[in-house]
Amino acid sequence: MDARRPSSAARDIERYASLFASRTRVMTSSVMRDLMAITERPEVISLAGGLPDTTSFPPETMAAVMARVASESSARALQYGPTNGLLQTRETVTRVMAASGATADPDDVLITTGGQQVIDLVCKALIDRGDVIVAEGPTYPGAVPAFTAYEADVVQISMDDDGMRIDELEETLDRLEREGRRPKFIYTIPTFQNPGGVTMSLPRRKRLVEVARERELLVLEDDPYGLLRFEGDPLPTLFELDGGEFVIYAGTFSKILSPGVRLGWAVAPRPVLEKLNLGAAESTLCPSSLTQLFVSAYFEGDGWRGYVDGLVDLYRRRRDAMLEALERNMPDGASWTHPQGGLFVWATLPDYIDTTDLLALALSHNVAFVPGRGAYLDGRGGSSMRLNFSGSTEEEIREGVARIGAVVREQIDLYQALTGGPREARRTEPQPRTDLADVLALPRRRDAAARRDAQ
């Protein structure tokens, strides 16, 4: 008998079960991570991941910047660095934030391993088991496993086309106060929200900052997409409105340069920043010196702005292709958001269609999306889905949405056959929606020509 023969899965579970920490029982995987192996198959059109188009980054630029780092800072690039990041990288962060209208001090910046680590560090520093986090509903699917890993009680606030409903937030905070439960922080992606695609209005931003000050609550503002605006006027960040007193700002280079560099950052009030820095030292010791120097060299001049402008043009065309394809292929009763920037459209189908089940059928047609339940912690989102337009060509987007539409029609035909209802009606003029979790329709979108004339 070969002693190296793999044991059964059941035996492995029994062998190690008593060793696992109790928190592992509530740890979950991000729905996007679960789909990665499938969506890497070349025949699958993936509208699931939040993937920027890294093929748009010129290889010769990468080679030139890396050659400069190698020739000027080779030993430093290969060495450990400070936990909070190299000073020149923290200065780079402040210049990038200034492009979004936010003013930050390099001494208040912590460089992290991607924006995801900021969420983890904030939870590590603030959350004990059972503590309350207030978040939007739907929320970033990647935040869900972070929140559950720290055994937080997440209360989700609904959104409409103007972002998080601050009236509902205040009602919820009043209820929690009566129950003797004070949230540790409010998590929001106010600009081109993931997965909703909507943007928080200026009046709501101002009121959210006021609420944070009045109640002395921390707000974690996640801003990966702020520079990827296709239309409309830029809005101030919560951090800028607050002045850094109660808002923790999370940023990343993943969407404006490359996720492969794995660099993000946090800007926080000094007492909070000190705890985040301690947490980072425990988990990563220090961020990569090599990628920090690469990023600093690339963002040294103004050339990066041209690259981001190119991304904006590219993603605008792909967004338009997706909106047009949804209009062409989705049934009456379906609705979707109209993002002014970012990477995502949030679509909602008739409430008798479960998108988790629909995904299995869609994968059989070689197309993928993120089911809506992955963006909630309370079971909502069953008839919704997140669609990404940045990582696929316009042709792939049209074909992918057409395949999803075909699967949706199959489900509608099956439902109507089982219930004896009428066959699918042609699309009619929808009514405005009020909540991203409701199965309500958005106004019909203008055609592409009218949209171009309006821009």
Buried (B, 14 or more C-beta within 10 A) or exposed (E): EEEEEEEEEEEEEEEEEEEEEEEEEBBBEBBBEBBEEBBEEEEBBBBBBBBBBEEEBEEEEBEEBBEBBEEEBEEBBEEEBBBBBBBBBBBBBBBBBEBBEBEBEBEBBBBBBBBBBBBBBBBBBBBEEEBBBBBBBBBBBBBBBBBBBBBBBBBBBBBBBBBBBBEBBBEBBEEBEEEEBEBBBBBBBBBBBBBBBBBBBEEBBBBBBEBBBEBEBBBBBBBBBBBBBBBEEEBBBBBBBBEBEBBBBBBBBBBBBBBEBBBBBBBBBEEBBBBBBEBBEEEBEBBBBBBBBBBBBBBBEEEBEEBBEBBBEBBBBBBBBBBBBBBEBBBBBBBBBBBBBBBBBBBBBBEBBBBBEBBEBBBEBBBBBBBBBBBBBEEBBBBBBBBBBBBBBBEBBBBBBBBBBBBBBEBBEEBBEEEEEEEBEEBEEBEEBEBBBBBBBBEEBBEBEEBEEEE
